[in-house]
Amino acid sequence: MLIKKYLLHISLIVLALIMLIGSTESRTAKASFFGRTIFFPLVYSLKAIENNQALRQENFSLRSQLTESTLQKLQLQNELKEYRDVQAISFDTAGRDFILSEVIGYTGQFQERNLIVNKGSIHGIKPGSAVISGAGIVGKVISISDTYSIILPYSNPRFQVPVMAQRTGVQGILQSDIAGVISMNIIKLGSELAAGDTIVTSNLSRLYPKGFPVGSVKRLRESTDNLFISAELSPFTLVENLEHVFILKGTN
């Protein structure tokens, strides 16, 4: 039992003595021989460990490069989307400057929802500023913090703005009901208005410049007192689909 206990140590001592005997050339040859025979498993394991470590390092480096490339691609895609949104404004903004903002959330429920955007006071946003999309009006800023703002959209029943028919100049008030129906209300009975007419912001509006697109007339309805008519509208901007909005400067 004692011999078995020290057999490994004795074997290593014998091999060391063998390696010390002879010239440099013979020791080199013996080392090469032992490396190919007795110590081959150990040498192979060490090389395998070294290769695995190198592969892990290379794999980590490739993953890092892929992550960085993916982030850069996403950034470029977002910048391209913002550029396209800016270029997609389909009407004259009356020379007003605007701040591009991304919709990042909502407050409220159903038709009383407001939009949350990623621009605030540090970006120059002010309460009461008008908000548009590439297709038409969206609403107005009602609350701000340093880094975000809350927008009251036209689809919220609390929002109202004077509007008119582009063709005839007939005036009315843009409103939404709790069911989400968008209408131009308080139109004088007998006014020249028809389905398909384009509705724009009125010269009476203190929020928007005159002529900003709102929507088109879907159908006309008489009020219960037969004093006014109401025009149900198909809005040009769908609030629930917005990714970016433009907050106008100098409109509050």
C-alpha positions as CSV (number, residue, x, y, z in Angstrom):
1,M,0.0,0.0,0.0
2,L,2.9,2.4,0.8
3,I,4.5,1.8,-2.6
4,K,1.2,2.5,-4.4
5,K,0.8,5.7,-2.4
6,Y,4.1,7.0,-3.6
7,L,4.2,5.3,-7.1
8,L,3.2,8.5,-8.9
9,H,5.9,10.6,-7.1
10,I,8.5,7.9,-7.8
11,S,7.6,7.8,-11.5
12,L,7.9,11.5,-11.9
13,I,11.3,11.5,-10.2
14,V,12.5,8.8,-12.5
15,L,11.2,10.6,-15.5
16,A,12.9,13.8,-14.3
17,L,16.2,12.0,-13.9
18,I,15.9,10.5,-17.4
19,M,15.3,14.0,-18.8
20,L,18.4,15.3,-17.1
21,I,20.7,12.7,-18.5
22,G,22.3,13.3,-21.9
23,S,23.0,16.2,-24.2
24,T,20.6,19.0,-25.1
25,E,19.7,17.3,-28.3
26,S,18.9,14.0,-26.5
27,R,16.8,15.7,-23.8
28,T,14.9,17.5,-26.6
29,A,14.2,14.2,-28.3
30,K,13.2,12.6,-25.1
31,A,10.8,15.4,-24.3
32,S,9.3,15.1,-27.7
33,F,8.9,11.4,-27.3
34,F,7.2,11.7,-23.8
35,G,5.0,14.4,-25.2
36,R,3.7,12.1,-27.9
37,T,3.3,9.1,-25.6
38,I,3.1,9.3,-21.8
39,F,2.1,12.9,-21.5
40,F,0.0,13.1,-24.6
41,P,-3.3,13.1,-22.8
42,L,-2.1,15.9,-20.5
43,V,-0.7,17.9,-23.4
44,Y,-3.9,17.4,-25.4
45,S,-6.1,18.4,-22.5
46,L,-4.1,21.6,-21.9
47,K,-4.3,22.5,-25.6
48,A,-8.0,21.7,-25.6
49,I,-8.5,24.0,-22.6
50,E,-6.5,26.7,-24.3
51,N,-8.5,26.3,-27.6
52,N,-11.8,26.3,-25.7
53,Q,-10.8,29.5,-23.9
54,A,-9.9,31.2,-27.2
55,L,-13.2,30.1,-28.8
56,R,-15.1,31.4,-25.8
57,Q,-13.3,34.7,-26.1
58,E,-13.9,34.9,-29.8
59,N,-17.6,33.9,-29.3
60,F,-18.0,36.7,-26.7
61,S,-16.4,39.2,-29.0
62,L,-18.7,38.2,-31.9
63,R,-21.8,38.4,-29.7
64,S,-20.7,41.9,-28.6
65,Q,-20.2,43.0,-32.2
66,L,-23.6,41.6,-33.2
67,T,-25.3,43.4,-30.3
68,E,-23.6,46.6,-31.2
69,S,-24.5,46.2,-34.9
70,T,-28.1,45.4,-34.0
71,L,-28.4,48.5,-31.8
72,Q,-26.9,50.7,-34.6
73,K,-29.3,49.2,-37.1
74,L,-32.3,49.9,-34.8
75,Q,-31.0,53.5,-34.3
76,L,-30.7,54.0,-38.0
77,Q,-34.2,52.6,-38.6
78,N,-35.6,54.9,-36.0
79,E,-33.8,57.9,-37.5
80,L,-35.1,56.9,-40.9
81,K,-38.7,56.5,-39.6
82,E,-38.5,60.0,-38.0
83,Y,-37.1,61.5,-41.2
84,R,-39.9,59.9,-43.2
85,D,-42.5,61.2,-40.8
86,V,-41.2,64.7,-41.1
87,Q,-41.2,64.4,-44.9
88,A,-44.7,63.0,-44.8
89,I,-46.4,66.2,-43.6
90,S,-49.0,66.6,-46.3
91,F,-50.1,70.2,-45.7
92,D,-48.7,73.7,-45.3
93,T,-47.7,74.3,-41.6
94,A,-47.9,78.1,-42.1
95,G,-44.1,78.4,-41.6
96,R,-44.4,77.2,-38.0
97,D,-41.4,75.4,-36.5
98,F,-42.1,72.1,-34.7
99,I,-40.5,69.6,-32.3
100,L,-40.7,66.0,-33.3
101,S,-41.8,63.7,-30.4
102,E,-42.3,60.0,-30.0
103,V,-45.5,58.6,-28.5
104,I,-44.3,56.5,-25.5
105,G,-47.6,55.8,-23.7
106,Y,-51.2,56.7,-22.7
107,T,-53.1,57.9,-19.7
108,G,-56.8,57.4,-19.1
109,Q,-59.1,54.8,-20.6
110,F,-60.9,54.2,-23.9
111,Q,-62.0,57.4,-25.6
112,E,-60.7,59.6,-22.7
113,R,-57.1,58.5,-23.3
114,N,-54.4,61.1,-23.6
115,L,-51.0,60.6,-25.3
116,I,-47.6,60.7,-23.5
117,V,-44.7,61.8,-25.6
118,N,-40.9,61.8,-24.9
119,K,-40.3,65.6,-25.0
120,G,-40.8,68.1,-22.2
121,S,-39.8,71.5,-20.9
122,I,-36.1,70.9,-21.4
123,H,-36.8,70.5,-25.1
124,G,-38.8,73.7,-25.3
125,I,-42.3,72.2,-25.0
126,K,-44.9,74.6,-23.4
127,P,-48.4,73.9,-22.1
128,G,-51.1,74.8,-24.6
129,S,-49.0,74.0,-27.7
130,A,-50.8,72.6,-30.8
131,V,-50.0,69.1,-31.9
132,I,-50.2,67.7,-35.4
133,S,-49.4,64.6,-37.4
134,G,-48.4,64.3,-41.0
135,A,-52.1,64.1,-42.0
136,G,-53.7,66.7,-39.8
137,I,-54.4,67.9,-36.3
138,V,-53.9,65.7,-33.2
139,G,-54.6,67.9,-30.1
140,K,-52.8,70.1,-27.6
141,V,-50.3,69.8,-24.8
142,I,-52.0,70.0,-21.4
143,S,-49.2,69.0,-19.0
144,I,-45.4,68.8,-19.1
145,S,-42.5,67.6,-17.1
146,D,-38.8,68.0,-17.8
147,T,-38.6,65.0,-20.2
148,Y,-42.2,64.2,-21.2
149,S,-45.5,65.8,-22.1
150,I,-49.2,64.8,-22.0
151,I,-51.3,65.6,-25.0
152,L,-55.1,65.9,-25.1
153,P,-56.1,64.5,-28.5
154,Y,-59.2,65.5,-30.6
155,S,-60.7,62.1,-29.8
156,N,-61.0,63.0,-26.1
157,P,-64.5,64.5,-25.3
158,R,-62.8,67.3,-23.4
159,F,-61.2,68.6,-26.6
160,Q,-62.9,71.3,-28.7
161,V,-61.7,73.5,-31.5
162,P,-63.4,75.7,-34.1
163,V,-63.4,74.2,-37.6
164,M,-64.9,75.0,-40.9
165,A,-65.7,73.5,-44.3
166,Q,-62.9,74.2,-46.7
167,R,-65.2,74.5,-49.7
168,T,-67.9,76.8,-48.3
169,G,-66.4,78.2,-45.1
170,V,-69.3,76.9,-43.0
171,Q,-68.3,77.1,-39.3
172,G,-68.7,74.6,-36.5
173,I,-67.1,73.1,-33.4
174,L,-65.0,69.9,-33.5
175,Q,-66.0,67.5,-30.7
176,S,-65.9,63.8,-29.8
177,D,-68.5,61.9,-27.8
178,I,-67.9,59.2,-25.2
179,A,-68.5,56.5,-28.0
180,G,-65.6,58.0,-30.0
181,V,-67.7,59.6,-32.7
182,I,-66.0,62.6,-34.1
183,S,-68.3,65.4,-35.2
184,M,-68.5,69.0,-36.3
185,N,-71.3,70.4,-34.2
186,I,-73.4,73.6,-33.9
187,I,-73.7,74.1,-37.7
188,K,-76.5,76.5,-38.6
189,L,-79.5,74.8,-40.1
190,G,-79.5,75.2,-43.9
191,S,-75.7,75.7,-44.2
192,E,-74.1,74.5,-47.4
193,L,-72.4,71.3,-46.4
194,A,-72.3,67.9,-47.9
195,A,-70.9,64.4,-47.4
196,G,-67.3,64.3,-48.7
197,D,-66.5,68.0,-47.8
198,T,-63.1,68.5,-46.3
199,I,-63.1,70.1,-42.8
200,V,-60.1,72.2,-41.7
201,T,-59.3,74.4,-38.7
202,S,-61.2,77.7,-38.6
203,N,-60.0,81.3,-38.7
204,L,-61.7,81.5,-35.2
205,S,-59.3,79.0,-33.7
206,R,-56.7,80.3,-31.2
207,L,-54.9,77.0,-31.1
208,Y,-54.2,76.2,-34.8
209,P,-53.5,78.4,-37.8
210,K,-56.4,78.5,-40.3
211,G,-56.6,75.6,-42.8
212,F,-55.0,72.7,-41.0
213,P,-56.7,69.4,-42.1
214,V,-59.2,67.8,-39.7
215,G,-61.2,65.2,-41.7
216,S,-64.0,64.7,-44.2
217,V,-67.8,64.7,-43.7
218,K,-69.2,61.2,-43.5
219,R,-72.9,62.1,-42.9
220,L,-75.2,64.9,-41.7
221,R,-77.6,64.8,-38.8
222,E,-80.2,67.3,-37.5
223,S,-80.2,68.2,-33.8
224,T,-83.2,67.3,-31.7
225,D,-84.3,70.9,-31.5
226,N,-84.1,71.3,-35.3
227,L,-82.0,74.5,-34.8
228,F,-78.6,73.1,-35.9
229,I,-77.1,70.2,-37.8
230,S,-74.2,68.0,-37.0
231,A,-71.7,66.5,-39.4
232,E,-70.1,63.2,-38.4
233,L,-66.4,63.2,-39.6
234,S,-63.9,60.7,-40.8
235,P,-60.7,62.1,-39.2
236,F,-57.5,62.2,-41.3
237,T,-55.4,61.3,-38.3
238,L,-56.0,58.0,-36.3
239,V,-54.8,58.8,-32.8
240,E,-54.4,55.2,-31.8
241,N,-51.9,54.5,-34.6
242,L,-49.6,57.4,-34.0
243,E,-45.9,56.7,-33.4
244,H,-44.6,60.3,-33.7
245,V,-46.3,63.7,-33.4
246,F,-45.1,67.3,-34.1
247,I,-45.6,69.9,-31.4
248,L,-45.8,73.4,-32.9
249,K,-43.8,76.2,-31.5
250,G,-45.4,79.6,-30.7
251,T,-49.0,78.5,-30.8
252,N,-49.8,78.8,-27.1
